[in-house]
Amino acid sequence: MSDQIENTIKMRLFLSFLGGVSGFLIWFFADVLGDNVQNKHLIMFAISVTGSFAGVMLISVGPLGIRRALRVAVIVSLPASLLLLWAGFRFAELGAFFNSGQPVLAFGVIVSVPLPFLIAVYSERKIWNDFEVLFDQAWDIVVRYGAAWIFVGVFWGVVFLSDALLRIVGIDIIKQLLRIDGVPPVLTGLALGMAIAVVDELSDYISPFLVLRLLRLLIPLVLIVVLVFLVAVPIKGLSGLFTGLSAASILMAITAGAVTLITTGLGQNKDCAVTSPIMVVSARILSVLVMILAGLAAYAVWVRIAQYGLTPARILAALIAALGVAYGVVYGVLALLGGDWMARIRTGNVYLAIALVVISALWLTPLLNPQRLSANNQVARFEAGKTAIDALDLWALDHEWGVAGQAAMQRIKVLGQQEEFAGLQERLAKLEQTQSRYDFNRDQTAAVQVQNQTQQIEAIVNTIPVRGMGQTVVPKDVIKQAIQGLSRFSLNDLYRNCDEASTAVCVLVFMEDVKATPHPYAIVFWQGWRDGITPRGLRFINGKYVEVGTNSLLNGVADAASIQDILENKFEIVPVTVLGLRVKDQVLFIQPSPFWSLLRPELLFLDGK
């Protein structure tokens, strides 16, 4: 028993020391050498080697012991860091390299995904493709690291609360200690190492079993949601897929989530797989539907690339979508073939994980340089006339795409001297004079917003039903002036929900006789968020219409049927008395606020109104 306690203490001290030293070295490389060494690529290499070596060492000591964990840490950290260093030379400055997050993501995959394979090889079983071992080790790593980082968070919470408590009585020793350079990362490393040591000691009690059992309960729920989505797609159409990468990102995230849930349902072997008929059928159907989800995601990415060309983000999305399609095909086809489909998918997962590591490694090599591919593609599209001058992202080429972007800029500057690309020189000159993307695109963005707003107003004027006193036809210029008074938020919402193909969705009511009053007070209603009715008052003040709140006028206008009554002229205009305070030539009164600030009345000064 004494030997066991001694070994436990030694392991805690070793892992705490490893974590603390690693935290110190990362701080030293980043803050001390980083300010004094000109070659930032070497600093990046030193930090990546230290961080990945420590991370792998900490998590693999438990199942492998110190010596074998040391081998695994070297095998993983050194090649991964060299690949990151290699990719870093795509940029003269590393800021843009890391701002995208893509290299760090690839580096993280290269470091983390091979760990279960290497632990399996260096463990007693020594079978690299044994799915049962890989499954156990992968989820064990997730749970152990998760528990350790939760402890680190709690540790810092205790530190800050302790500091706050002591400062009440005038003792700020903790605050002064934390202000010493290097102390916070060292304490973080110490806490992480100690936490992992304790988690390793309690490996029989801290198991991913509970997490897996809880996750697999979500399989039927996700299946229902996916089925509803796929049924709605042919009814609602695919237009939502073309609004940007957001729809594709959602589809890819759902695909990844479904794959994860299916994997938890399959378990590490037949004995651990789901057995109830509902769960088995749900997992099998969801495996087939993953293929459709992944295909839709890939199609959405392809449409975006076809419209606007390649960028590093779109290349990453395309690779993730392609990997999703691979998972979808493997899961869907094997589930449809029947037989022992679960065992076949388990085997497929092994090789799909290897493919993920290979793709991530290629991302950090010249074979898959997203900046070079994107820059060449954008210039080619511009030369072919597929991209307008205003649509060409000169800022990204010049500031965000590294060496490849600079090379593309040289080609673009040559093109700017040709008559067929008139206007490019002006954009290039502005690029040299601005210091931020916002400043560079500000005029263009403002112009686009004005153009969009003008188009929205024209569409609403030609669409919205108009009602008022008597049978007087309201001139279009009066309608247009009134709609122009809406705020940008209200205008966008009205535009989205006032469709001439719909019925009882919106109406504009003029509260005064248009013949007698050139600029009559008006209220516009539309069926907006969550099918609720949104009213907005419009008053002519200081030479233009201004949006004012109308919440006190609702009185039962609560559904689309009420708008239908207005459209059928089943309404009356009645006077409403508002108490005001006259001050010289002005009257001050409380005007009901817009719906987003119901609790804060607005004070408006209205001349003679």
N, C-alpha and C positions, 0 to 999 in steps of 0.2 A: 504493500500500500504506500509506503514511504517513497519507493522508486517511482510509482505512478504520480504521486503529488509533485515530486521533484521534476519529473519530465513535463508535467503540466505547467509548472512555474517557468521552466526553461523555455517552453514553446511560447508562452505568453510574452516573456521578455524579448525573445527573438523576433516575433512578429511585430511587437510594439516598436522595437528598435528599427526594424526594417521599414515600417511605415513612417516613423519619425524622420529617419535619415532621408528617405525618398522625398518627403515633404520639404525638408531643408534643401536638398539638391535642386528640386524643381524651382523653389524660390530663388536659390543662388544663381542658377542658370538664367532665369527669366529677368530678375530685377538687378542683380549685380553685374554679371557678365553681359547681360542684354544691353546695358547702358554703356558698356566699355568696349565691346567687341563689334566690329563693323560687319563681319560675316554673320548675318542673322540666320542663314541656312544651317550653319553649324550649331547655333544655339537651339534651333528647332529640333535638330537631330538629337542633341543631348537631352532635351526635355522629353521627346517622344520615347527614346530608349529608356530613360529613367522611369517614366510613368508606366509604360507598358510592361517593363521588367518587374517593377514592384507589384503592379496589379495582378499579373499572371502568377508571380511567386506567392503572393498572399493567398490566392484562391486555390492553388494546386498543392500547397504544402500539406493540407489536411488529408487528401486521398493518396498522395504520393510520397510524402516525406521530403526532407530538405534537399537531399542530393538529386533525386529525380525531378523534383520541382525546379531546381536550379537549371537542369538541362532543358526542361520544357520552356522556362522563361527565356532562355537564350535563343532557343529555336524559334520562338514566336516574336520576341521583341526586336531582335536584330534585323531580320529580313523586312519586317513591317516598317521599321524606322528608316531603313535604306530606301524602300519604295517611296515613303513620304518625302524623304530628302530629294530623291530623283524628281518627283513631281513638283517639288518646290522651285526648281530651276525654270519652270514655265513663267515665273514672275521675277522681276527685278526686286520688287518689294513684296513681302509676305502678307501684308495686310489684306489685299484683295484675295489672296490665295485662301486665307482662312475665313474671310467674310462670307463666302458662299456656303460654308459648312460641308460641302461635298467631299473634300479630301479627308476631313476628320471623320466623316461617316464611313468612307471606304477603309480608312485606317482602323476604325473601331471594329468593323466586320472582320478584317484580317487578323486582328488580335483575339477577338472573342470566339468566333465560330470554330476555329480549329481546336480550341481547348478541349472539348469533350473527346475529340479524336485522339489527341495526344495523351490525355489522361488514360484513355482506354488502352493505348499502345504501351504506356509505361506502367500500367497497373499489372496485377498478377495475371489477368486474363489475356492481355496482349492481343486482342482482336479489334482492329481499327474500325471495322464496319459492322460490329455487333450492335444492332439498333437498340437492344435492351440496355446495354451499357451506356450508349450515347444518350439515350433518352433520360436515363437516371442522372447522368453527370450534367447534362445541359440544364435540367430543371433544378438540380441541386445547386449549381453555380448561381442561378437566378435567385433562389431563395436565400442562400447564405450571404451573397453580396447585398441583397435587399435588406436583410435583417441587420447586417453590419452597418450599412449607411443610415438606417433608421436610428441605430444607436448613436452614430456620429451627430445626427440632427438633434437628438435628445441631449447629448453631451453639451453641444453649444447652447442649447436652450437653458440648461442648468448653469452654464458659465455666465451667460448674460443676466439671468435672474439673480445669481449670486452677486454679480457686480452691482446690480441695481439695489439689492438689499444692503450691501456694505456701504454704498455711497450715501444711503440715508443717514448713516452715522459718521459720515465724513471720511470714510476709508475708500480710497480709489486704487488700491494696489493691483487689482485685476485689470482695471482700465489701463494703468501704466504698463503692466506686463504685456498686454495685447498690442500696445503701440510699438513695442520693440519689433523691428523688421525680422521677419522669418518665424516669429513665434506662432502665429495662427496656422500656417501650413504644417509646422512641426506638430502642433497639438492635434490637428486633424489627422495626420498620419499615425500618430500614437494611438488615438482613439480607434481609428479604423483597424489597425493591426491587433489591438487588444480585443476588439469586438469579434474579428474573424477567428482569433484563437479560441475564444469562448464558444462561438458557434460551432467550431470544429469539435470541441469537447462534447457538445450536446447534439452531435449529428444523429444520434438515435432518437432524439426528441424533436429536433427541428427538421421536418421532412416536407417535401413539396406535395405529399399525398393529399393534404387538405386543400391546398390551392388548386390542384388538378381536379379534385372532385367537385369543387365549387364552380370552376370554369366550365366543365362539361355540362352543367345544368343549363347553360346559356344556349346550347346547340339548338333546341326546338324554338326558342325565342328568335334567334337570328334567322333561322330557316323561315319562320313566318314573315319576318320583315323583308327578307330577300324575295320571297314569293310574291308579296304584295307589290314590291317594286317592279319585278319583272312582268307582272300582269298589267301594271299601269303603264309600262314603257310603250307598248303599241297603241294604247289609248291616248295617252298624253303627248306622245311623240318624243323624239330624241333631241329637240332643240336645246334642252338644258345641258346636253353634253358639249355644246360648242361655245359656251360662254367663257371658257378659259380652262386652265389646268385644275381649278378647284373641283369641278365635277369629277374629273379623272382621278384626282387625289383621293376624293371620298370613296370612289369605287375601288381604288387600289388598297385603301385602308380597310375597307370592308372585306376585300378578298384576303388580305393578310390576317385579319381577325378571324375570318371563317376557317382558314387553314390552321391557325393556332388552335381553335376550338375543336376542329376535327381531330387534330393530333392528340389533344388531351383525351378525346373519346376513344381513340384507338389504343392508348396506353403504350407501355413498353413491350407488352406481349399479349397473347391471347387471354391469359388469365386476368389481366388488368383492364381489358377493354370493356366498354359498355355492354350490358347484356339484356336490358329491358327492350322489348320490341319497339317501343316509341323512340328510344334513344338510338337504337341501331338504324331504324328506318330514317330518322331525322339526319343522322350523320351521313348516311349513304346518299340521300337526296341532296343534302347540302354539298357533298363532294362533287356531284354532277353540276350543280348550279354555280359552283366556283368557276367552272370553265366559262360559263356565260358572262359572269361578272368581270372576269379577267379580260375576256374578249371585248366587252364594251369599254373598259378602261383603256385598252390598247387602241381601240378605234378612236376614242376621244383624243388621245395623245397624238395619234397620226393626223387627225383633222387639224389640230392646232399647229403641228409642224408644217403641214402642207400649206396652211394659210400664211404663217409668219416666219417660217424657216427655223433653223436650229439655234438654240442657246444652250449653255451648259445645263441649266435647269431642265430644259425639255429633253436633252439627251439622257439625263439621269432619270427623268420620268419614263422615257421610252425603255430604258434598261429595266427599270422596276416593273413596268408593264409587261415586258417580254418575259421576265422571270415569273410574274404572276400567271401569264399564259402557260408557261411550262408547268407550274404547279397545277393549274386548272386542267390541263390535258392529262397529266399523270393521275390526278385524283379522279377526274370525271371518267376517263376511259377505263381505269381499273375498277371503279365502282360499278360501271355499266357491265363489265365483263363478268362480274359475279365471282363465284368460287370464294376462295380465301382472299377477298379484295383488301381486307385490312392489313394482312401480312405483306401484300405487294406494295401497298402505299407506304408502309413502314420502311421497306427497302428503298423505295423511290425517294423518300425523305433524305436518306443518306447521301445520295448522289446529287440531289438538288442543293443540299447544303454545300457540297464541294463546288458546284457550279457558282454559287453565291460568292465563295471565297475567290474563285478564279476571276470572276467579273470585277470584284473589288480590287484585286491585284492589278488587273489590266487598266483599271481607271487611273492608277498611279504611274503608268508607263506611257511612253510615246505612242504605243499602239492604240490607245484610247484616250487621246488628249482632247477633252471636250472644248477647251478654248480654241484650239487650232481648227477643229471640225466646225465649230460655230462661226468663227471669224471668216473662214473660207466660204462657207455656205452663205453668210449674209452678204459678202461682197459679190458673190456670183449672182445672187438674186437681185441685187441692186443693179449690176451691169445688165442683166436680162430684162430690167424694167418691172420686175415683180414687186419691188419695194420702192415706195416713194421716198423722196428726199427727207420729208418730215418724219417718215416712219423709220428711217434708218437710225439705229441706236448708236450714235457716235460716242456717247458718253461711256457706254459699256465697252466698246472697242478700245477707247483711249485710256480708260481708267480701271477697268475691271477684268479684262481678258488677257492680261499679261503680255508676254513677248509676242504671242500670236496676234493679239489685238493690235499691237504697235505695228507689226508687219502689214496687217490689213489696212491700217490707217495710212500708211505710205502709198498703198495702191489707190485708196480713196482720194488722197490729195492729188494724185496724178489725174484721176478721173475728173476732179473738180475743175481742172483747167480746160476741159472740153465743153463746147457750147451746148451739147445735148444734156448736160447736167448743170444747167444754169441754176443758180440759187444755192448750190452746195458750198461755194466759197463763203457765203454769208454765214452758213451754219458752222463751218470750220473756224471762221474768225470768232464767232461767239463762243465756241468751245474753248478757245485759247484764253478768253477773257473771264470765264466763269470758274468758280471754285467749288461748286457743288452741282449735283444732278438736278436739284430743285431749281436753282437759278437758271440752269441751262434749259430746262423744259418749261419754265414758268410761263413764258409768253405763249408757247405752243399749247400748254395745258389750258390756259385761260381761254384761248381761241376755240379749242375743242369744246370746252364747257359752254361757251356762249353759243356755239353752233348747235350743240345738243339741246340747249335750253330753247333756242329759237324753233328747232324742229318739234320739240315737245309742245310748245305753245300753239304752233300752227296745227298740229294734229288734234289737240284738245278743242280748239276753236271750231274745227271742221267736224267734230264728233259729238261734243257735249250737248245734250238737250237743254233748251233755255225756256224758262217760264217767267211770268211777271204779271203786272197789273194790266187787265184788259187783254185785247188781242193784238197789241202793238208788236210788230216784228222788230226785234232788237238788232241794230246794225252790227255787222261783224267787227268793226273797229272798236265799238264799245265793249263787246265781249272780249276782244283781245286785250284791251287795256285792263279789264278786270282780272283776267287770268294772269297777266304780267305782274300783278300785285302779290301773287302767292310767293311764299318763301320757297327756296330751292327744295327743301325736304317735302313740303306739301305738293309742289309741282311734280316732283318725281313720283310721289305716291299716287297722285291723281292720274298721271300719265299711265302708270301701270294698271290702274283699276278702272279706267274709263275707256272701254273698248266698244266700238260700234257694233261688234259681233255679239255683245252681251246685252241683256235687258235689265232695266231697273238697277243700274249700277251707279250712275252719277246724274246730277242735274244742277244747273245754275239758275238761281232765282233772283230776279231784280225786285227789290222791295219798294221802289218808287217808279212812277210813270216816266218812261224814257223820254216821252215828248216834252214833259214839263221840267224834268231834271236832266241836264246833260250827262251827269256822272252819278247815276243812282246807286244807293247802298245795295249790296248784293250778298247773298250767301250761296256758297257752293257745297253740295253734299256728295259724298261718294262712299261706296262700300269698300272699306280698306282692310286693315290688319285684323285677322281673326273674324272676318265678316262683320265687324262692327261698323257703324256709320260715323264717318268723320265729317264734321261741319267746319267751315272756315268763313268768317265774315270778311268782307272786302269794302273798305271805305275810301273815298277819294280825299286825300289829305295833301296839301302843299303841292298840288299839280300832278299827283299820281295816286293810283290805288295802292292801299296798304292792307296787309292781312292783319285782322284783329280777331280776338277770341270770341266764340259764340256759345260757350258751354251752357250758359244760363238759358239759352233759347231752345235747348233740346226738347224738354217737355214731352217725351214719348217718341221722338224721332229715333227709333232704336233698331230698326231692321229695314231690309230691302223693300218690304211692303209699304213702308212710309214714303220712300222715294217714288214708288209706283203711284201712290196717291198724289204726290206732287206733279208727276208727269201727266196724270189724268185731271189736273187742275182741281183736285179736291183739297183745297187749302184756302186760307184767307189771310190777308195781311192786316195785322192789328197794331195799334200804337202801344209802345212799351215805355213807361215813365222811368227815367233814371235820375236820381237825385244828384245834383252837382253843386260845386262851390264856384261861384263867379268871382274871378279876380281880375279887375279892370276889363279888358276885352276878351278874356279867355274864361272857359269853364273847365274846372277840374272835376273829373268823376272817375269812379272805379270801373274799369272795363274787365269783364271776365277773361282770364288768361287762356292761352292755348292749352291743348290737352296734356302736353308734356310738362306743364308746371301748374297744375290745377290749384295747388296750395299757395301759389304766389300771385296775387292779383297784380295787374299792371296798371300804372297810372299814365293816362294819355291826356295831353293838352290838345283839344280840338277847337279851332277858331270857329265860333258861331254854330257849332254842331252839337 
